[in-house]
Amino acid sequence: MSVNYGSKRVVTGAHYGIRDWLVQRVTATLMALFTLALLAQVILSSGPIGYEVWAGIFAAQWMKFLTFGVILALHWHAWVGVRDIWMDYVKPAAIRLTLHVLTLVWLVGCAGWAYSVLWKL
């Protein structure tokens, strides 16, 4: 005699789980390490910290690329978090889609602005 307790669960959806969980952890770790390295450079600099010191920190091409990489990681981190908020709490599909598009436009715009600041376009 076979006893069946409950119903068989049907798994549907986007299946982002582990990938998004890993993206959140990796990008957060990258941003934390970058922050510590930047903080160390500021603490170890001599004299007052003005524009010249900040410009000097970001003058090297490798630092610009590293900074922009961290900015992209920040945007990916933000996208995953905000997208999950929209998916969890906004039920009407049209509003959720609009919020997704506005979020992406905002993040791409911020990345473009960061690029122009770093390379003074």
N, C-alpha and C positions, 0 to 999 in steps of 0.2 A: 504494500500500500504506500503510495507516494503522497506526501503532505506538502502542499505549496503554501507557504506563508507569505502574504503580500503579493505584489505584482512584479513582473519582470521589468527592470528599469531600462528604458530606452535612452541612450545617450545621444544627444543632438547638440548642435551649436558649433561654434568656431574652433573650439579646442585650443585656445591660446595659453591655457594654464601654465605649464612648466616653462615654456619659452618666455612668456612675459614675466614670470617670477624670476627667472634667471637674468633677463634684461634689467629688471629693477635692481637686482643685487650687484651686477657687474657695473652698471653705470653709476650707481651710488658709491661703490668702492673707488672707481676711477675718479669721480668728483672729489671724494674725501682725500685721496692721495694727492691730487693736484692742489687742493686747498692747503694741505700741510706743507707741500713743497713751496708754494707761493708765500705762505706765512713765514716759513724759514728764511726765504730770501728777504722779506721785509724786515724781520727781526735782526738778521745778520748785516743789514745795510747800515752804514755809518752816517751820522748826521741826520738832519731833518728829512722827513719823507715828503717830497713834493713831486711836481710833475716830472722833473728830470729823473728821479729814482724810478717812478712807475714806467716812464718811457724807456729807461734803460733795461728794466726787467723784461719788457716785451719787444725789445729791439731786435733780438736774434730771430732769424727765420724759423729755427726749430721751435722756439717758444711760441711764435705765432701759430704754427701748425698744431702744436700740442694744445694751446689754448682753444683754437677753433675745434679741434677734436673733442675737447671736454665740453665745449658749447653744444656741439652736435649730440654728445651723450646726454647732456642736460635736457635738450629738446626731446630726445627719444624717451628719456625717463619721464618727462612731463606728459608726453603724448600717451604713453601706456597708462599712467595714472588717471589723467583726465578722461581718456576714452573709457576706462573702466567705470568711472563715476557716471558718465553719460549713459553707458549701457545698463548700469545697475539701477539708476534712479529716474531716468527719463524714459517713460514707456511709449509715448506716441512716436512712431517711426520717423515722421517728417520733421518733428522738432529735434529728435536725436540726430538725424542726418545733418540738419542745419548746424547744430552745435558742433558736430564732428568737422564739418567743412570750415566753420569759423575758427575752430581751434587749430586746424592745420594751416590755414592762411595766416593766423597770428604767429604760429611757431616758425613758419617759413620766413615771414617778414622779419621776425626777431633774429633769425639766423643770418639773413641778408644784411641787416643792420650791424650785427656783430662782425661780419666779414669786412664791411666797409670801415668800421672803426679800427679793426686790427691792421688792415692794409691801407688805410687812409685813401679810399677811392674818391 
